[in-house]
C-alpha cells in the first residue's frame, strides 16, 4: 500500500521546443529527477519530469518531452 496521498505524475506528456542555455543545462544535469517548469504564456505554468531532451542539429532549439507532474 502506498503512503503517498496522490501519484507523483499524471499519465500525460508535454512536448515542446525551447532554447537551452548553458545555465539551464547545468541545472538539469545536477538534478535529473527534479521537475521542469515552463509556460506557453506568462499565466499558464506547467510542471513535468524529464523523459527526453534532444538538441535540434540545425538550430539552437532543444526538444523536450516531459511527464506531467501532479504537484
NUMIPA-222782 format. One record per residue: residue number from 1; residue in three letters; chain; x, y, z of N, C-alpha, C in turn. Coordinates in nm, 3 decimals, m for minus. Each point is the difference from the previous one (the first is absolute). Example, Ala and Ser with C-alpha at 12.3 -4.5 7.8 and 13.67 -1.06 7.14 Angstrom:
<rec><seq>1</seq><type>ALA</type><mol>A</mol><n_px>1.319</n_px><n_py>m0.569</n_py><n_pz>0.780</n_pz><ca_px>m0.089</ca_px><ca_py>0.119</ca_py><ca_pz>0.000</ca_pz><c_px>0.090</c_px><c_py>0.120</c_py><c_pz>0.000</c_pz></rec>
<rec><seq>2</seq><type>SER</type><mol>A</mol><n_px>m0.035</n_px><n_py>0.105</n_py><n_pz>m0.072</n_pz><ca_px>0.082</ca_px><ca_py>0.119</ca_py><ca_pz>0.006</ca_pz><c_px>m0.077</c_px><c_py>0.109</c_py><c_pz>0.073</c_pz></rec>
// end
This chain:
<rec><seq>1</seq><type>UNK</type><mol>A</mol><n_px>0.084</n_px><n_py>m0.117</n_py><n_pz>0.000</n_pz><ca_px>m0.084</ca_px><ca_py>0.117</ca_py><ca_pz>0.000</ca_pz><c_px>0.089</c_px><c_py>0.123</c_py><c_pz>0.000</c_pz></rec>
<rec><seq>2</seq><type>UNK</type><mol>A</mol><n_px>m0.029</n_px><n_py>0.092</n_py><n_pz>m0.085</n_pz><ca_px>0.079</ca_px><ca_py>0.123</ca_py><ca_pz>m0.011</ca_pz><c_px>m0.032</c_px><c_py>0.095</c_py><c_pz>0.114</c_pz></rec>
<rec><seq>3</seq><type>UNK</type><mol>A</mol><n_px>0.103</n_px><n_py>0.071</n_py><n_pz>0.045</n_pz><ca_px>m0.019</ca_px><ca_py>0.100</ca_py><ca_pz>0.104</ca_pz><c_px>m0.014</c_px><c_py>0.140</c_py><c_pz>m0.058</c_pz></rec>
<rec><seq>4</seq><type>UNK</type><mol>A</mol><n_px>m0.001</n_px><n_py>0.010</n_py><n_pz>m0.131</n_pz><ca_px>m0.017</ca_px><ca_py>0.129</ca_py><ca_pz>m0.064</ca_pz><c_px>m0.147</c_px><c_py>0.039</c_py><c_pz>m0.003</c_pz></rec>
<rec><seq>5</seq><type>UNK</type><mol>A</mol><n_px>m0.028</n_px><n_py>0.128</n_py><n_pz>0.019</n_pz><ca_px>m0.138</ca_px><ca_py>0.048</ca_py><ca_pz>m0.008</ca_pz><c_px>m0.052</c_px><c_py>m0.005</c_py><c_pz>m0.143</c_pz></rec>
<rec><seq>6</seq><type>UNK</type><mol>A</mol><n_px>0.090</n_px><n_py>0.019</n_py><n_pz>m0.095</n_pz><ca_px>m0.038</ca_px><ca_py>m0.001</ca_py><ca_pz>m0.141</ca_pz><c_px>0.122</c_px><c_py>m0.039</c_py><c_pz>m0.083</c_pz></rec>
<rec><seq>7</seq><type>UNK</type><mol>A</mol><n_px>m0.025</n_px><n_py>m0.034</n_py><n_pz>m0.124</n_pz><ca_px>0.109</ca_px><ca_py>m0.038</ca_py><ca_pz>m0.090</ca_pz><c_px>0.093</c_px><c_py>0.118</c_py><c_pz>m0.026</c_pz></rec>
<rec><seq>8</seq><type>UNK</type><mol>A</mol><n_px>0.127</n_px><n_py>m0.029</n_py><n_pz>m0.030</n_pz><ca_px>0.097</ca_px><ca_py>0.105</ca_py><ca_pz>m0.028</ca_pz><c_px>m0.017</c_px><c_py>0.058</c_py><c_pz>m0.140</c_pz></rec>
<rec><seq>9</seq><type>UNK</type><mol>A</mol><n_px>m0.062</n_px><n_py>m0.076</n_py><n_pz>m0.090</n_pz><ca_px>m0.019</ca_px><ca_py>0.048</ca_py><ca_pz>m0.136</ca_pz><c_px>m0.138</c_px><c_py>m0.040</c_py><c_pz>m0.051</c_pz></rec>
<rec><seq>10</seq><type>UNK</type><mol>A</mol><n_px>m0.036</n_px><n_py>0.063</n_py><n_pz>m0.110</n_pz><ca_px>m0.125</ca_px><ca_py>m0.029</ca_py><ca_pz>m0.072</ca_pz><c_px>0.043</c_px><c_py>m0.059</c_py><c_pz>m0.134</c_pz></rec>
<rec><seq>11</seq><type>UNK</type><mol>A</mol><n_px>m0.064</n_px><n_py>m0.106</n_py><n_pz>m0.048</n_pz><ca_px>0.045</ca_px><ca_py>m0.065</ca_py><ca_pz>m0.123</ca_pz><c_px>m0.029</c_px><c_py>0.081</c_py><c_pz>m0.126</c_pz></rec>
<rec><seq>12</seq><type>UNK</type><mol>A</mol><n_px>0.061</n_px><n_py>0.115</n_py><n_pz>m0.007</n_pz><ca_px>m0.006</ca_px><ca_py>0.088</ca_py><ca_pz>m0.117</ca_pz><c_px>0.140</c_px><c_py>0.054</c_py><c_pz>m0.024</c_pz></rec>
<rec><seq>13</seq><type>UNK</type><mol>A</mol><n_px>0.031</n_px><n_py>0.030</n_py><n_pz>m0.124</n_pz><ca_px>0.133</ca_px><ca_py>0.054</ca_py><ca_pz>m0.032</ca_pz><c_px>m0.014</c_px><c_py>0.137</c_py><c_pz>m0.065</c_pz></rec>
<rec><seq>14</seq><type>UNK</type><mol>A</mol><n_px>0.095</n_px><n_py>0.085</n_py><n_pz>0.032</n_pz><ca_px>0.013</ca_px><ca_py>0.130</ca_py><ca_pz>m0.066</ca_pz><c_px>0.119</c_px><c_py>m0.010</c_py><c_pz>m0.095</c_pz></rec>
<rec><seq>15</seq><type>UNK</type><mol>A</mol><n_px>m0.012</n_px><n_py>0.057</n_py><n_pz>m0.118</n_pz><ca_px>0.111</ca_px><ca_py>0.003</ca_py><ca_pz>m0.094</ca_pz><c_px>0.010</c_px><c_py>0.142</c_py><c_pz>m0.055</c_pz></rec>
<rec><seq>16</seq><type>UNK</type><mol>A</mol><n_px>0.120</n_px><n_py>0.057</n_py><n_pz>0.005</n_pz><ca_px>0.019</ca_px><ca_py>0.137</ca_py><ca_pz>m0.046</ca_pz><c_px>0.146</c_px><c_py>0.021</c_py><c_pz>m0.038</c_pz></rec>
<rec><seq>17</seq><type>UNK</type><mol>A</mol><n_px>0.025</n_px><n_py>0.109</n_py><n_pz>m0.072</n_pz><ca_px>0.136</ca_px><ca_py>0.039</ca_py><ca_pz>m0.037</ca_pz><c_px>0.032</c_px><c_py>0.132</c_py><c_pz>0.069</c_pz></rec>
<rec><seq>18</seq><type>UNK</type><mol>A</mol><n_px>0.124</n_px><n_py>0.010</n_py><n_pz>0.047</n_pz><ca_px>0.043</ca_px><ca_py>0.122</ca_py><ca_pz>0.067</ca_pz><c_px>0.151</c_px><c_py>0.013</c_py><c_pz>m0.013</c_pz></rec>
<rec><seq>19</seq><type>UNK</type><mol>A</mol><n_px>0.048</n_px><n_py>0.122</n_py><n_pz>0.014</n_pz><ca_px>0.144</ca_px><ca_py>0.024</ca_py><ca_pz>0.000</ca_pz><c_px>0.054</c_px><c_py>m0.038</c_py><c_pz>0.137</c_pz></rec>
<rec><seq>20</seq><type>UNK</type><mol>A</mol><n_px>0.101</n_px><n_py>m0.084</n_py><n_pz>0.003</n_pz><ca_px>0.060</ca_px><ca_py>m0.048</ca_py><ca_pz>0.124</ca_pz><c_px>0.130</c_px><c_py>0.075</c_py><c_pz>0.025</c_pz></rec>
<rec><seq>21</seq><type>UNK</type><mol>A</mol><n_px>0.004</n_px><n_py>0.075</n_py><n_pz>0.108</n_pz><ca_px>0.123</ca_px><ca_py>0.072</ca_py><ca_pz>0.035</ca_pz><c_px>0.094</c_px><c_py>m0.095</c_py><c_pz>0.073</c_pz></rec>
<rec><seq>22</seq><type>UNK</type><mol>A</mol><n_px>0.126</n_px><n_py>0.037</n_py><n_pz>0.007</n_pz><ca_px>0.099</ca_px><ca_py>m0.079</ca_py><ca_pz>0.073</ca_pz><c_px>m0.039</c_px><c_py>m0.010</c_py><c_pz>0.148</c_pz></rec>
<rec><seq>23</seq><type>UNK</type><mol>A</mol><n_px>m0.049</n_px><n_py>0.109</n_py><n_pz>0.055</n_pz><ca_px>m0.042</ca_px><ca_py>0.001</ca_py><ca_pz>0.141</ca_pz><c_px>m0.114</c_px><c_py>m0.099</c_py><c_pz>0.025</c_pz></rec>
<rec><seq>24</seq><type>UNK</type><mol>A</mol><n_px>m0.099</n_px><n_py>m0.001</n_py><n_pz>m0.090</n_pz><ca_px>m0.112</ca_px><ca_py>m0.094</ca_py><ca_pz>0.015</ca_pz><c_px>0.044</c_px><c_py>m0.145</c_py><c_pz>m0.019</c_pz></rec>
<rec><seq>25</seq><type>UNK</type><mol>A</mol><n_px>0.091</n_px><n_py>m0.024</n_py><n_pz>m0.093</n_pz><ca_px>0.053</ca_px><ca_py>m0.134</ca_py><ca_pz>m0.020</ca_pz><c_px>0.069</c_px><c_py>m0.050</c_py><c_pz>0.127</c_pz></rec>
<rec><seq>26</seq><type>UNK</type><mol>A</mol><n_px>0.079</n_px><n_py>0.086</n_py><n_pz>0.063</n_pz><ca_px>0.068</ca_px><ca_py>m0.038</ca_py><ca_pz>0.124</ca_pz><c_px>m0.100</c_px><c_py>m0.029</c_py><c_pz>0.112</c_pz></rec>
<rec><seq>27</seq><type>UNK</type><mol>A</mol><n_px>m0.109</n_px><n_py>0.077</n_py><n_pz>0.007</n_pz><ca_px>m0.103</ca_px><ca_py>m0.026</ca_py><ca_pz>0.101</ca_pz><c_px>m0.068</c_px><c_py>m0.135</c_py><c_pz>m0.023</c_pz></rec>
<rec><seq>28</seq><type>UNK</type><mol>A</mol><n_px>m0.030</n_px><n_py>m0.031</n_py><n_pz>m0.124</n_pz><ca_px>m0.064</ca_px><ca_py>m0.127</ca_py><ca_pz>m0.033</ca_pz><c_px>0.094</c_px><c_py>m0.116</c_py><c_pz>0.032</c_pz></rec>
<rec><seq>29</seq><type>UNK</type><mol>A</mol><n_px>0.126</n_px><n_py>0.011</n_py><n_pz>m0.040</n_pz><ca_px>0.096</ca_px><ca_py>m0.107</ca_py><ca_pz>0.026</ca_pz><c_px>0.024</c_px><c_py>m0.022</c_py><c_pz>0.149</c_pz></rec>
<rec><seq>30</seq><type>UNK</type><mol>A</mol><n_px>m0.008</n_px><n_py>0.106</n_py><n_pz>0.080</n_pz><ca_px>0.023</ca_px><ca_py>m0.011</ca_py><ca_pz>0.144</ca_pz><c_px>m0.118</c_px><c_py>m0.065</c_py><c_pz>0.072</c_pz></rec>
<rec><seq>31</seq><type>UNK</type><mol>A</mol><n_px>m0.118</n_px><n_py>0.003</n_py><n_pz>m0.062</n_pz><ca_px>m0.119</ca_px><ca_py>m0.053</ca_py><ca_pz>0.065</ca_pz><c_px>m0.090</c_px><c_py>m0.068</c_py><c_pz>m0.103</c_pz></rec>
<rec><seq>32</seq><type>UNK</type><mol>A</mol><n_px>0.044</n_px><n_py>m0.113</n_py><n_pz>m0.051</n_pz><ca_px>m0.073</ca_px><ca_py>m0.070</ca_py><ca_pz>m0.107</ca_pz><c_px>m0.139</c_px><c_py>m0.047</c_py><c_pz>0.042</c_pz></rec>
<rec><seq>33</seq><type>UNK</type><mol>A</mol><n_px>m0.023</n_px><n_py>m0.019</n_py><n_pz>0.128</n_pz><ca_px>m0.129</ca_px><ca_py>m0.051</ca_py><ca_pz>0.047</ca_pz><c_px>m0.092</c_px><c_py>0.110</c_py><c_pz>0.052</c_pz></rec>
<rec><seq>34</seq><type>UNK</type><mol>A</mol><n_px>0.041</n_px><n_py>0.124</n_py><n_pz>m0.013</n_pz><ca_px>m0.086</ca_px><ca_py>0.112</ca_py><ca_pz>0.038</ca_pz><c_px>m0.097</c_px><c_py>0.030</c_py><c_pz>m0.113</c_pz></rec>
<rec><seq>35</seq><type>UNK</type><mol>A</mol><n_px>m0.088</n_px><n_py>0.094</n_py><n_pz>0.024</n_pz><ca_px>m0.096</ca_px><ca_py>0.037</ca_py><ca_pz>m0.103</ca_pz><c_px>0.045</c_px><c_py>0.127</c_py><c_pz>m0.071</c_pz></rec>
<rec><seq>36</seq><type>UNK</type><mol>A</mol><n_px>m0.048</n_px><n_py>0.016</n_py><n_pz>m0.122</n_pz><ca_px>0.027</ca_px><ca_py>0.119</ca_py><ca_pz>m0.082</ca_pz><c_px>m0.130</c_px><c_py>0.079</c_py><c_pz>m0.007</c_pz></rec>
<rec><seq>37</seq><type>UNK</type><mol>A</mol><n_px>0.010</n_px><n_py>0.129</n_py><n_pz>0.018</n_pz><ca_px>m0.117</ca_px><ca_py>0.087</ca_py><ca_pz>m0.008</ca_pz><c_px>0.013</c_px><c_py>0.085</c_py><c_pz>m0.126</c_pz></rec>
<rec><seq>38</seq><type>UNK</type><mol>A</mol><n_px>m0.109</n_px><n_py>0.011</n_py><n_pz>m0.077</n_pz><ca_px>0.002</ca_px><ca_py>0.078</ca_py><ca_pz>m0.123</ca_pz><c_px>m0.137</c_px><c_py>0.062</c_py><c_pz>m0.022</c_pz></rec>
<rec><seq>39</seq><type>UNK</type><mol>A</mol><n_px>m0.006</n_px><n_py>0.096</n_py><n_pz>m0.090</n_pz><ca_px>m0.127</ca_px><ca_py>0.066</ca_py><ca_pz>m0.030</ca_pz><c_px>m0.008</c_px><c_py>0.033</c_py><c_pz>m0.148</c_pz></rec>
<rec><seq>40</seq><type>UNK</type><mol>A</mol><n_px>m0.119</n_px><n_py>m0.013</n_py><n_pz>m0.053</n_pz><ca_px>m0.027</ca_px><ca_py>0.042</ca_py><ca_pz>m0.137</ca_pz><c_px>m0.019</c_px><c_py>0.151</c_py><c_pz>m0.002</c_pz></rec>
<rec><seq>41</seq><type>UNK</type><mol>A</mol><n_px>m0.063</n_px><n_py>0.051</n_py><n_pz>0.105</n_pz><ca_px>m0.014</ca_px><ca_py>0.144</ca_py><ca_pz>0.021</ca_pz><c_px>0.033</c_px><c_py>0.027</c_py><c_pz>0.148</c_pz></rec>
<rec><seq>42</seq><type>UNK</type><mol>A</mol><n_px>m0.011</n_px><n_py>0.122</n_py><n_pz>0.043</n_pz><ca_px>0.038</ca_px><ca_py>0.034</ca_py><ca_pz>0.138</ca_pz><c_px>m0.103</c_px><c_py>m0.044</c_py><c_pz>0.104</c_pz></rec>
<rec><seq>43</seq><type>UNK</type><mol>A</mol><n_px>m0.112</n_px><n_py>m0.054</n_py><n_pz>m0.043</n_pz><ca_px>m0.107</ca_px><ca_py>m0.034</ca_py><ca_pz>0.094</ca_pz><c_px>m0.018</c_px><c_py>m0.150</c_py><c_pz>0.021</c_pz></rec>
<rec><seq>44</seq><type>UNK</type><mol>A</mol><n_px>0.041</n_px><n_py>m0.079</n_py><n_pz>m0.095</n_pz><ca_px>m0.029</ca_px><ca_py>m0.144</ca_py><ca_pz>0.003</ca_pz><c_px>0.129</c_px><c_py>m0.081</c_py><c_pz>0.020</c_pz></rec>
<rec><seq>45</seq><type>UNK</type><mol>A</mol><n_px>0.047</n_px><n_py>m0.008</n_py><n_pz>0.122</n_pz><ca_px>0.122</ca_px><ca_py>m0.074</ca_py><ca_pz>0.031</ca_pz><c_px>m0.031</c_px><c_py>m0.148</c_py><c_pz>0.017</c_pz></rec>
<rec><seq>46</seq><type>UNK</type><mol>A</mol><n_px>0.088</n_px><n_py>m0.086</n_py><n_pz>m0.051</n_pz><ca_px>m0.017</ca_px><ca_py>m0.144</ca_py><ca_pz>0.008</ca_pz><c_px>0.129</c_px><c_py>m0.060</c_py><c_pz>0.055</c_pz></rec>
<rec><seq>47</seq><type>UNK</type><mol>A</mol><n_px>m0.012</n_px><n_py>m0.120</n_py><n_pz>0.061</n_pz><ca_px>0.114</ca_px><ca_py>m0.068</ca_py><ca_pz>0.059</ca_pz><c_px>0.004</c_px><c_py>m0.143</c_py><c_pz>m0.050</c_pz></rec>
<rec><seq>48</seq><type>UNK</type><mol>A</mol><n_px>0.121</n_px><n_py>m0.051</n_py><n_pz>m0.022</n_pz><ca_px>0.013</ca_px><ca_py>m0.138</ca_py><ca_pz>m0.044</ca_pz><c_px>0.139</c_px><c_py>m0.055</c_py><c_pz>0.027</c_pz></rec>
<rec><seq>49</seq><type>UNK</type><mol>A</mol><n_px>0.007</n_px><n_py>m0.132</n_py><n_pz>0.001</n_pz><ca_px>0.126</ca_px><ca_py>m0.072</ca_py><ca_pz>0.021</ca_pz><c_px>0.058</c_px><c_py>m0.037</c_py><c_pz>m0.136</c_pz></rec>
<rec><seq>50</seq><type>UNK</type><mol>A</mol><n_px>0.129</n_px><n_py>0.019</n_py><n_pz>m0.016</n_pz><ca_px>0.068</ca_px><ca_py>m0.020</ca_py><ca_pz>m0.127</ca_pz><c_px>m0.005</c_px><c_py>m0.145</c_py><c_pz>m0.046</c_pz></rec>
<rec><seq>51</seq><type>UNK</type><mol>A</mol><n_px>m0.052</n_px><n_py>m0.022</n_py><n_pz>m0.120</n_pz><ca_px>0.003</ca_px><ca_py>m0.131</ca_py><ca_pz>m0.065</ca_pz><c_px>0.105</c_px><c_py>m0.002</c_py><c_pz>m0.110</c_pz></rec>
<rec><seq>52</seq><type>UNK</type><mol>A</mol><n_px>0.002</n_px><n_py>0.105</n_py><n_pz>m0.082</n_pz><ca_px>0.095</ca_px><ca_py>0.010</ca_py><ca_pz>m0.111</ca_pz><c_px>0.042</c_px><c_py>0.145</c_py><c_pz>m0.017</c_pz></rec>
<rec><seq>53</seq><type>UNK</type><mol>A</mol><n_px>0.124</n_px><n_py>0.016</n_py><n_pz>m0.046</n_pz><ca_px>0.053</ca_px><ca_py>0.132</ca_py><ca_pz>m0.032</ca_pz><c_px>0.095</c_px><c_py>m0.018</c_py><c_pz>m0.118</c_pz></rec>
<rec><seq>54</seq><type>UNK</type><mol>A</mol><n_px>m0.034</n_px><n_py>0.059</n_py><n_pz>m0.113</n_pz><ca_px>0.078</ca_px><ca_py>m0.022</ca_py><ca_pz>m0.121</ca_pz><c_px>0.026</c_px><c_py>0.133</c_py><c_pz>m0.072</c_pz></rec>
<rec><seq>55</seq><type>UNK</type><mol>A</mol><n_px>0.127</n_px><n_py>0.036</n_py><n_pz>m0.019</n_pz><ca_px>0.030</ca_px><ca_py>0.124</ca_py><ca_pz>m0.072</ca_pz><c_px>m0.034</c_px><c_py>m0.012</c_py><c_pz>m0.148</c_pz></rec>
<rec><seq>56</seq><type>UNK</type><mol>A</mol><n_px>m0.047</n_px><n_py>0.109</n_py><n_pz>m0.057</n_pz><ca_px>m0.028</ca_px><ca_py>0.006</ca_py><ca_pz>m0.143</ca_pz><c_px>0.133</c_px><c_py>0.032</c_py><c_pz>m0.070</c_pz></rec>
<rec><seq>57</seq><type>UNK</type><mol>A</mol><n_px>0.043</n_px><n_py>m0.082</n_py><n_pz>m0.096</n_pz><ca_px>0.132</ca_px><ca_py>0.019</ca_py><ca_pz>m0.061</ca_pz><c_px>0.016</c_px><c_py>0.129</c_py><c_pz>m0.080</c_pz></rec>
<rec><seq>58</seq><type>UNK</type><mol>A</mol><n_px>m0.108</n_px><n_py>0.051</n_py><n_pz>m0.057</n_pz><ca_px>0.010</ca_px><ca_py>0.117</ca_py><ca_pz>m0.087</ca_pz><c_px>m0.045</c_px><c_py>0.130</c_py><c_pz>0.065</c_pz></rec>
<rec><seq>59</seq><type>UNK</type><mol>A</mol><n_px>m0.022</n_px><n_py>m0.003</n_py><n_pz>0.131</n_pz><ca_px>m0.045</ca_px><ca_py>0.122</ca_py><ca_pz>0.068</ca_pz><c_px>0.052</c_px><c_py>0.002</c_py><c_pz>0.143</c_pz></rec>
<rec><seq>60</seq><type>UNK</type><mol>A</mol><n_px>m0.032</n_px><n_py>0.104</n_py><n_pz>0.071</n_pz><ca_px>0.040</ca_px><ca_py>0.012</ca_py><ca_pz>0.141</ca_pz><c_px>m0.106</c_px><c_py>m0.060</c_py><c_pz>0.093</c_pz></rec>
<rec><seq>61</seq><type>UNK</type><mol>A</mol><n_px>m0.102</n_px><n_py>m0.062</n_py><n_pz>m0.057</n_pz><ca_px>m0.110</ca_px><ca_py>m0.052</ca_py><ca_pz>0.080</ca_pz><c_px>0.025</c_px><c_py>m0.143</c_py><c_pz>0.046</c_pz></rec>
<rec><seq>62</seq><type>UNK</type><mol>A</mol><n_px>m0.063</n_px><n_py>m0.035</n_py><n_pz>0.111</n_pz><ca_px>0.002</ca_px><ca_py>m0.135</ca_py><ca_pz>0.054</ca_pz><c_px>m0.144</c_px><c_py>m0.046</c_py><c_pz>0.014</c_pz></rec>
<rec><seq>63</seq><type>UNK</type><mol>A</mol><n_px>m0.027</n_px><n_py>m0.125</n_py><n_pz>m0.038</n_pz><ca_px>m0.133</ca_px><ca_py>m0.057</ca_py><ca_pz>0.017</ca_pz><c_px>m0.006</c_px><c_py>m0.071</c_py><c_pz>0.134</c_pz></rec>
<rec><seq>64</seq><type>UNK</type><mol>A</mol><n_px>m0.101</n_px><n_py>0.035</n_py><n_pz>0.079</n_pz><ca_px>m0.020</ca_px><ca_py>m0.060</ca_py><ca_pz>0.131</ca_pz><c_px>m0.127</c_px><c_py>m0.083</c_py><c_pz>m0.001</c_pz></rec>
<rec><seq>65</seq><type>UNK</type><mol>A</mol><n_px>0.003</n_px><n_py>m0.112</n_py><n_pz>0.070</n_pz><ca_px>m0.120</ca_px><ca_py>m0.079</ca_py><ca_pz>0.026</ca_pz><c_px>m0.005</c_px><c_py>m0.022</c_py><c_pz>0.150</c_pz></rec>
<rec><seq>66</seq><type>UNK</type><mol>A</mol><n_px>m0.109</n_px><n_py>0.045</n_py><n_pz>0.063</n_pz><ca_px>m0.014</ca_px><ca_py>m0.007</ca_py><ca_pz>0.145</ca_pz><c_px>m0.124</c_px><c_py>m0.079</c_py><c_pz>0.038</c_pz></rec>
<rec><seq>67</seq><type>UNK</type><mol>A</mol><n_px>0.010</n_px><n_py>m0.075</n_py><n_pz>0.109</n_pz><ca_px>m0.114</ca_px><ca_py>m0.068</ca_py><ca_pz>0.058</ca_pz><c_px>m0.066</c_px><c_py>0.097</c_py><c_pz>0.097</c_pz></rec>
<rec><seq>68</seq><type>UNK</type><mol>A</mol><n_px>m0.128</n_px><n_py>0.024</n_py><n_pz>m0.016</n_pz><ca_px>m0.071</ca_px><ca_py>0.101</ca_py><ca_pz>0.079</ca_pz><c_px>0.010</c_px><c_py>m0.029</c_py><c_pz>0.150</c_pz></rec>
<rec><seq>69</seq><type>UNK</type><mol>A</mol><n_px>0.047</n_px><n_py>0.098</n_py><n_pz>0.075</n_pz><ca_px>0.013</ca_px><ca_py>m0.013</ca_py><ca_pz>0.145</ca_pz><c_px>m0.134</c_px><c_py>0.027</c_py><c_pz>0.066</c_pz></rec>
<rec><seq>70</seq><type>UNK</type><mol>A</mol><n_px>m0.029</n_px><n_py>m0.072</n_py><n_pz>0.106</n_pz><ca_px>m0.124</ca_px><ca_py>0.017</ca_py><ca_pz>0.076</ca_pz><c_px>0.031</c_px><c_py>0.078</c_py><c_pz>0.128</c_pz></rec>
<rec><seq>71</seq><type>UNK</type><mol>A</mol><n_px>0.039</n_px><n_py>0.126</n_py><n_pz>m0.017</n_pz><ca_px>0.039</ca_px><ca_py>0.084</ca_py><ca_pz>0.113</ca_pz><c_px>m0.102</c_px><c_py>0.107</c_py><c_pz>0.026</c_pz></rec>
// end
